[in-house]
């Protein structure tokens, strides 16, 4: 009986998570996909910073802020790039 209730809860949870979407330029992504994209953008920013590539740092900083806005979370500031 316990196993049946666990499986039922897992199915309910996966259905509700899969239905939560954010809108990016008319496209629909799950919240999980948006968080994954944010994580990758931060990784790209850190790599660009180590390489002293201001162009890529600006590109990633703008992507990070865009995704953060779509997720309705606090926007990061990048004072070294003049973005706040």
C-alpha positions as CSV (number, residue, x, y, z in Angstrom):
1,X,0.0,0.0,0.0
2,X,2.8,2.4,0.8
3,X,4.5,1.8,-2.6
4,X,1.2,2.6,-4.4
5,X,0.9,5.9,-2.6
6,X,4.5,6.8,-3.4
7,X,4.0,6.1,-7.1
8,X,0.8,8.0,-7.2
9,X,2.5,11.0,-5.5
10,X,5.4,10.8,-8.0
11,X,3.1,10.9,-10.9
12,X,1.1,13.8,-9.6
13,X,4.3,15.8,-8.8
14,X,5.8,15.1,-12.3
15,X,2.7,16.2,-14.0
16,X,2.4,19.5,-12.1
17,X,6.1,20.3,-12.6
18,X,5.9,19.6,-16.3
19,X,3.0,22.0,-16.7
20,X,4.8,25.0,-15.2
21,X,6.2,27.0,-18.1
22,X,8.0,30.3,-18.6
23,X,7.7,32.3,-21.8
24,X,10.9,33.2,-23.7
25,X,10.4,35.1,-26.9
26,X,7.1,33.4,-27.6
27,X,8.6,30.0,-26.9
28,X,7.5,27.9,-23.9
29,X,10.1,26.4,-21.6
30,X,9.6,24.5,-18.3
31,X,10.9,26.2,-15.2
32,X,13.5,23.5,-14.9
33,X,14.8,24.2,-18.4
34,X,15.0,27.9,-17.6
35,X,17.0,27.2,-14.4
36,X,19.3,24.9,-16.5
37,X,19.9,27.7,-19.0
38,X,20.6,30.1,-16.2
39,X,23.2,27.7,-14.7
40,X,24.9,27.4,-18.1
41,X,24.9,31.1,-18.6
42,X,26.6,31.6,-15.3
43,X,29.2,29.0,-16.2
44,X,29.8,30.8,-19.5
45,X,30.2,34.1,-17.7
46,X,32.8,32.7,-15.3
47,X,34.8,31.2,-18.2
48,X,34.7,34.5,-20.1
49,X,35.8,36.3,-17.0
50,X,38.8,34.1,-16.5
51,X,39.7,34.6,-20.2
52,X,39.2,38.4,-19.8
53,X,36.7,38.4,-22.7
54,X,34.6,41.5,-22.1
55,X,32.4,40.9,-25.2
56,X,31.4,37.4,-24.0
57,X,31.0,38.6,-20.4
58,X,28.5,41.2,-21.6
59,X,26.7,38.6,-23.7
60,X,26.4,36.2,-20.8
61,X,25.5,39.0,-18.3
62,X,22.6,40.1,-20.5
63,X,21.4,36.4,-20.9
64,X,21.6,35.9,-17.1
65,X,19.5,39.0,-16.4
66,X,17.0,38.1,-19.1
67,X,16.4,34.6,-17.7
68,X,16.3,35.9,-14.1
69,X,13.6,38.4,-15.1
70,X,11.6,35.6,-16.8
71,X,11.9,33.5,-13.6
72,X,10.9,36.5,-11.5
73,X,14.0,36.3,-9.3
74,X,16.4,39.1,-8.3
75,X,18.5,40.4,-11.1
76,X,22.3,40.1,-10.7
77,X,24.3,43.2,-11.2
78,X,27.7,43.3,-13.0
79,X,29.4,46.5,-11.8
80,X,32.6,45.6,-13.7
81,X,30.6,45.8,-16.9
82,X,28.5,48.7,-15.9
83,X,25.3,46.6,-15.7
84,X,23.2,47.1,-12.6
